[in-house]
Amino acid sequence: MQLAGEILQSLNNTITTRGSPLLNIQFGAYATFLSFFGLANLTAASPDFYGIPDYASAMIFELFAPNGSTSGIPSADDLQVRFLFHNGTSSNISEPVVFPLFGGSATSISWKDFVTKMDGFAVATTERWCIMCGNTTGQCAAYTGSGNGSASAGTTCSSQSEHRMSAAVGGVIGAFVTLGLILGLEALIILLGGLKIVSKKSLAEVATLNSQSSAEGDVKG
């Protein structure tokens, strides 16, 4: 959610500053990728988005004008956004692939629609972060109590917590599910391959016995 807010801020800065900066780069973890895949409903575009991305994968958000422009950044009404993904960037054998966002079919959407969809889950302000995380101390204290509409914000937060799982709990559950799938696949491979797990101590004892048997055979010979 916070990444979505940062994406909106970055692209909006490019528009309002007339192209400065033209490029913004961020680095993140696997969990951030997976969370955004779900929030942006990219799983509807491809079942591959259910999986863990390869190391050094890249998400690209391209802000462009369909008709081109020779005078810098055009107006926001003329801009569109395109999402591209590259599963692993350790080589240049393949190119980033365009995927439709938010469960749609169009490979690009207007900047206005992009902002509307992203605002549905993006965390772009301290106030919204405090509400989503349920924090009422420190810098979040300003958004609790009876002032600045914080009472309604608190009501919204409690209502959400009653009816849906928090993002933190969902992330932990997702991590354990992934770990369980990996362990299950390993167990299946071991069973089908006729393999068995033995301790290092057992292997050392077997190696010692084999060495002694070989020595005795040499002596007898």
N, C-alpha and C positions, 0 to 999 in steps of 0.2 A: 504493500500500500504506500509506503514511504517512497519507494523507487518510482511508483507511478506519479506521485506528486513532484518528484525531482525532474522527471521527464517532461512534465507539463511546464514547469518553471523554466527549464533549459530551452525548450522550443519556443516558449513565449518570449524569452529574452532575445532570441535570435530575430523574432518578428519585430519587437518593439525597438530594438537597437539597430534595425535595418541591416542585420547580418553580422553582428559582432557579439559573440563568436559564431563562426559558421560551423564549427565542429565541437562537440562535447563528448568526452570519453569517461566512463566510470567502470570500475572493476568490482565484482561482487562474488558471492558464494553460490553453490548449487541450490541451496534452499530458496534464495531470492528468485532464481530462474523458475523453479517449480511453482512457487507461490504466484508469480506473475502469469505463468501459463494458465493456471486455473482461474485467476481473477479476470483475465482477458478472454477467457473461453477459447483459448487456442486449441484445446483438445477436440473441439468440434471441427477444426480445420484438418487435423491429422492425429491419429492415435499415438504417434511417436512422441507427442508432447506429454504423454503420461509417464515417459521414461526419464531417467536421469541424464542430463546432457553430458557430452564428452568434455574432457578437460580443454580449457581455452575456447569454449564456444562463445558465440557472439549474437546479441540481439541488436538490430539496427532499426532506428526510427528515422525515416527519411522525409523531410519536409520539402515539398516541391510545388512548382506551378505547372499544371498540365500543358499549358500553351507556351511555356518558356518565358524568360524575362531577360532583357538586356540592360535593365536599369536598377539592378539590385533586387531587394526583397519586395515582391508585390504586396498588395493589401491582403489582410487575413482572409477576406471572403474569397480570394482567388487561389488560396493554398490548399493542398491536400497532404495527407500523411500516408506513408506506406511502411509496413512492417516486414523486415527480412530477418531470417535466422540462418546461422551456419553452425552445424553441429560439429564443433571441433575446428580450430583454425591453425593446427600445427603444420599444415601444408596448403598449397594453393592449387591443389588438383581440382577441387570443386568450387563453385561460386555460392554466395548466399542465396537463399530461396525466399520468394515472396509468399506470405501467408495472410489470409484475411483475419482481421481482428474481431473480437466480440461476437463470435458465432455467425458472422455474416458470410457472404459469398464474394463481395467485392474486394479486390486486392488493394484498393486505396479508398480512403474516405475523406470527406471535407474536414478542414481544421476545426470547424464549429462542432461537427458531430463527434470528432475525436475527443475534443475537450469535454463535451457532455458525457460521453461514455466513461472516460477516465475519471471524471469528477465523481462518478458513482461509487468509487472505492478508493480514490487517491487520498493520501494524507499529506497535505501541503502546508499546513499551518500548525503552530504549537498547540492552539486550542483544540483542533481536531485530534491531534496526537494524544493529548491528555484525556479526551473523551473516549477514544477508542481503547486506550490502555487502562482506563479507569483510575488514573492517577490524580490525586487531589492535594499532593504536597509539593513543596518547592515552587518551581515556576508555574506549576499547574494550579496552585492555590488561587491565582487570580481568576480562574474560570469556574470556581465553585462558590457556593453561597447563594446570595440573593441578587447580586448585581450583574450587569452586562448580559442578561439573558442566560446566566449560568444555571439557573434552576431548571429551565427547560432542557438544557444540555445534559444535566444530570439525569433527568427523567428519561431522555432518549437512551443514555448509556445503560441505565438499569433495565430498560425495556429490552434492549438488544441482548444483554447478558442473560435474560430470562429465557429467550426464545431461540438463541443460537449459540453454537460453540465459539469460544474466543479464538482469535488467530493463533495465539501462543499454544493453546491446548491442541488445536488442529495440527500445528507444525510438529509437536512432539509425537502425536499419534501417527502422523505421516512418516516420521523418521523410523518409528518402531515397526510400522507395516513394511517399509522398504527393507529394513534389516531382516525381518522375518522372511520375506520373499527370497532374499539373497541366501540366507541359511537353508531355506527349503530347497532351493536349486542345488546348492552344494551337496545336501544330503541325497537328493535324487541322483546326481551324477555319481556319487560314491556307491550307491546301491546298484545302479544299472551297470556300472563299470566293474563290479565285483571287487571293489577296493575296501579297505578297512583302515581305521585310524588306530595307530599304535603310538605309545609314548617314546620319547627319545631314549629313556632308560632301557626299555625293552629292546630297541634296536641296537643299543650298545652291548647288551648281554648276548644277543644273537651273534653280533659281529665277533665278540670275544670267543664264544663257543666255536664258531666256524674257524677262527684263527687257531684255536687249540687243536681242533680236529685235523686241520691241515698240517700242523707241526708234527702231530703224532704219526700221520701218514708218511711224512718225510723221513722220520726216524726209523719206522718199520721198513721203508723201502731201502 
